[in-house]
C-alpha cells in the first residue's frame, strides 16, 4: 500500500446554483489536485456530501472522477454504512477495478460496542475484493473505535491495510502507531494534527484543506515524512488559520468557499448544510488572496 503514503484528499461534490452536480467543476478540481502534487484521491467520503446524493448522482461522481483522473493517481472509494449487510452487498456487486482500496467508516448512529465494530469490519474484510482502510471519526459516528479494536482487526485480516484516524487525539494516534503491524498505515484524518502524526510515525493524511491548497499541504506532508521538521512546520503554520476557518461553520461549506475563491466551482451546498456567513466568507477570500499573491 505504498501508493497510500502521503497526501490523499477527500474530494467535494461541486454543485451548480440549481443544486445539480457540476461535472465540469469536478473535472477541474480533480486536475487541480493532480497538477499540484496530491498523491491519491478519495471518492464519495463525508466531504462529498454523499448522504445527500442519489444513487444515480453517486455513479455520475464516480465515473466523472475516474475519467478525469485517467489512471494518473490511485483512487479510494468511500463504502460505508451503519447497515453491515448493505455494505457487504455493495462490496459483492460493485466493480472495483479502478480503485486501489475502499475507505469504510465505523458504523454511525447505532453506537455499537467494540465487539460490534469488530464484527462489522470482519464482515467487510471477508467480502471486500480490494484492500480496506478503516475510518474512525467519533465526532460524526458517536462512538470511538479504540486502538485495541483497530490492532485486533489489523492482525486478523491482511486486507485491512490502514486506518484514517480522525479522533483528533494525538495520544490515541500514537498508541496505534506504537502497536500496529509493520506495514499497517495510520493515516491522519485531522488536518491540524497531520504533521505531528506523520512525525510520530504516521503514513500521511486524507485531507480536506489539502484539496484547497494541494501544493503547500502535500509538500508539508512530504517534508514531514522526510523528517525535515523545521521546513514542514513553516508550511503547517502558514496554513493553520485556514484549517480552523474551513471547519468553523462546517465541512464542506468552508472548503467550497475556497474553491469558489479560486474560481474552480460554486460554493453551493445541499441542505441540511448551509453556506458560511459573510464574515467567514470574507476571511477565507482574504486568506486565499494573500496566499496566492
N, C-alpha and C positions, 0 to 999 in steps of 0.2 A: 504493500500500500504506500510505496514511496510517492506516488502521484498525489496523495492527500496530505503531504507535508508542505507547510507554507500557508498561503492565504487563499481560502475559499470565500466566496461571498454568497449570501442568501438573496437571490435576485427578487426585486419587486415585480409586481404585475402592473405596468402602467395602464391607466385608463384615460380615454378621451373625456371631454367635458360631459358627454352624454352617458358616461359610466361604462361604455363598451371597452373591451380590451383593445389597446393601441398596439397593434402588431409592429408597425414601423418603429415606434418608440422603443419597443422591447428589443428589436434588432440593433438599434443604436446603442442601447445600454449594454448588450452583450459585447458588441465590438469595442466599446469604451473600456470594458474590463480587460479584454484580451490585449488591446493596444497599450495598456498601462500596467502590465506585469502581474495580474492576478493569476493564481496557479490552477484553480478549478472553480466550477460554478455549481451552486446548489439550486435546484429547481423545485418549486412548489413547497417551500418552507413556510413558516409563520409570516415572514416578511412579505411573501407573495399574496397575502390576504386570501389564502387558499380556502379558508372557511366560507368565503362569500362567492366563490367561483362555482358555476355549474359544471357538470361532468364534461360537457362539450367545450367549455372555456378552458378547463384544465388540459384537455387534449390539444387545444389550439396553442396554449402556452408551451406545452412540452414540444410540440412539433416545430414551433417558431424558434425556440432556443436551439433545438437540435440542428435545424437548417442554418441558422445564423452562426452557430459555433463551427459547423462543418468539420468536426473532428479535431479541432485545434486544442481544446482543453478537455480534461476529464469532466464528466458530468455526474452529479449525485442527485438522486431523486428523493424527495420527501414522501415517505409512505408510512403514515401513522394514523392511529385512531384509538379511541377508548373502547372499541369493539374488536377484540382479538381476532375473531373469525372473519371480520371484514378485511382486516389487513392480510390475513392468510390467503383469503380468496383472491385479493389483488395480486399477491405475490405469485400465485399459481396460474394466473391468466394473462398478466401484462407482459409485453415484450420489453425486456431489459437490455437488449443487445447494444444499445447506445450508451449505457450507463456503467460507471465504474463501481458504484455502491449505492445502497439506499441509506437515508437518514431517517430513523424512526424514533418518534418522541415517546417518552414514558407516558402511560395512559393518564389522561387528564380527567378531571371532574369526579370520576369514580373513587379516587383516593384509595387504591389497592394497598395491601401490606407489601413488605419487601418480598415475601414469597409470591404474592400475586404478580408483582413486577417481574420477578424471575421467570415465572411460568409463562407470562405474556411474551417475553423475549425468547424463551425457549421455543415456543410455537413459531415465532417469526424466523428464528435461525434455522429451524428444521424445514421451513417452507421456502426460504429465500434462495433463488438461483445465483445471487451475487452477494458480495460482502455486505455486512450490516454495520452501520455506525449508530450507536445508541445516542439518544439526545435527552439530557437531564436539564429541565428548566422549571424548577419548583414554583417560581413566580407565576407561571402560566398553568401548570398542571395541578397544583395544590398538594403535591407530595414530592419528597426528595428521594431520589434513587441513591442510596448510601454507597460509599466506596466498597464495602464488603459485598454488596449485591453485584456491583459492576465487575469486580475482580472475579467473583464466582462465575459470572456469565463469560467473561473473557477466557477463563481457564477451561470451561466446559465446552465452548463452541468456537472452533477455529475460524469460522466465518464471521464471528463478531470481532471486528478488527480495530474498533476505536470508540470513543465517546466524545460527543460535543457536550462539554461540561459548562453549564450556564447558571450554576447556583450563585455565582458572584462571590464565592468563598474560596480564597486562595489557600487556606489551610486544608479544606476538603480536596482541592485540586492537587495539592502536594501529597496528600495521602494516596490518591490514585496513582500519581507518578511514581511514588516510592514502591508501591506494591504490585504494579501492573506486570503482566508478562512482557518479555523483552521487546517484541515488535508491536505491542498494542499502542494505539495513538490516543493521547489525551489532548484534545483539541479545545481551545478556548471558545466559549460561546458568549463571552462578555468582553466587549471591545476595550473597556477601561483597564482590565487586568490581563489583557493578552500578553503584553511584554513580560510582566513578572512570571506568568505561567510558562512562557517559552523559555525564559532564563532558568526556571526551576526544572526544566526537562520536558516541557510540553512540545507538541508537534506543530503548533501553529494555531490557526483560528478559522472559524466560519463567521464572517463579519457582516455587519450592517454598514458601519461607517466606511469600511473598505471599498464598498461599491461606489460611494460618493467621491472618495479620494483614493482611488486604487493605487496610483503611483507611489504616494507617500506612505500609505499604510502597508502595502506589500513590501516596500523597501525596509520599513521598520521591522517587520517580521523576519525578513532575510538577515538583517543585521543582528537581530537577537539570536537567531539560530546559529549564526557565525560568531557569537559571543563578542560582538563589537558593541559593548554596552553603552558607552557614552554617546556614540552616534545614534544608536537606537532610541535612547531616551530623549534626545533632541527632537526627533520626529514624534515621539509619544506626546511630549508637552506641546508641540506645535499643534497637534490635533485634539488634545484633551478637551478643550472647551466645546468643540464641535460634537464630540461624543455625548457630552451632557445635553447639549441642545437638541440633538435628534431624538433623544428619548424623553425629553422634558414633557411633551404632550402626546406621547405615544408613538409606537412604531407600527406602520411605516410612514405616518404623516410627516415626521421630521426628515427622513431620508428623501421622500418625494419632493419636499421643499428644496433640497439641494439639487436634485435632478432638474427641477423647474428653473432654478437659478443658473444652472449650467446649460439650459436650452435643450436638454435631452428628452424631456417629457413634461406633460401637465403634472400638477400637484394633486390631482383628483384621487380621493379615497372613497371607499364604499361604507355606508352605514353598517354597523354602529360606529365606525370610526368617522371622525370629522377632521377638517384641516386645522393646522396650527393657527393660533391667533395672529393678529397683525404685528404685534410686538416681537414675537418669536420669529415670524417670517422675515422681518426686517433684520434681526440679528443674524439669522442664518445667511441671508443675502450679503450682508456686510462681511461675514467671515469668508464666504466663497470668493468675493471680490478681492479681499485682502490677500488670500492665499494664492490666487491666480494672477496677481499683478505685482 
